[in-house]
Amino acid sequence: MKGNCGLIQEKFKVVNLLQKKRRQPDPRVVRTRNMLKCALLELIGEKGYDSIRVQDIARRATLNRATFYLHYRVSG
């Protein structure tokens, strides 16, 4: 039992290190993604999903198209 104590302490150290590496998301990233999501939802209501282009979403969110691609992958 006593030998396991060191092993358990090592496991807790690893868990603590992993928890420290998790960061809160950057508020700018959260804000940008929210802007893009809101723009998409508005456009779906107006145009329907199939007719929306990335440029439409970026324009509605008042962001550059390149910013969209920094945050999301697009499959062709």
ChimeraX attribute file (.defattr): number of C-alpha atoms within 10 A of each C-alpha:
attribute: neighborCount
match mode: 1-to-1
recipient: residues
	/A:1	5
	/A:2	6
	/A:3	7
	/A:4	9
	/A:5	10
	/A:6	11
	/A:7	11
	/A:8	11
	/A:9	11
	/A:10	12
	/A:11	12
	/A:12	12
	/A:13	12
	/A:14	12
	/A:15	11
	/A:16	11
	/A:17	11
	/A:18	10
	/A:19	10
	/A:20	9
	/A:21	8
	/A:22	8
	/A:23	7
	/A:24	6
	/A:25	8
	/A:26	8
	/A:27	9
	/A:28	9
	/A:29	11
	/A:30	10
	/A:31	11
	/A:32	17
	/A:33	17
	/A:34	13
	/A:35	17
	/A:36	23
	/A:37	14
	/A:38	15
	/A:39	18
	/A:40	22
	/A:41	13
	/A:42	14
	/A:43	18
	/A:44	15
	/A:45	9
	/A:46	11
	/A:47	10
	/A:48	12
	/A:49	12
	/A:50	7
	/A:51	10
	/A:52	14
	/A:53	12
	/A:54	16
	/A:55	14
	/A:56	15
	/A:57	24
	/A:58	20
	/A:59	14
	/A:60	16
	/A:61	20
	/A:62	13
	/A:63	15
	/A:64	13
	/A:65	15
	/A:66	11
	/A:67	13
	/A:68	19
	/A:69	12
	/A:70	8
	/A:71	12
	/A:72	10
	/A:73	8
	/A:74	8
	/A:75	4
	/A:76	3
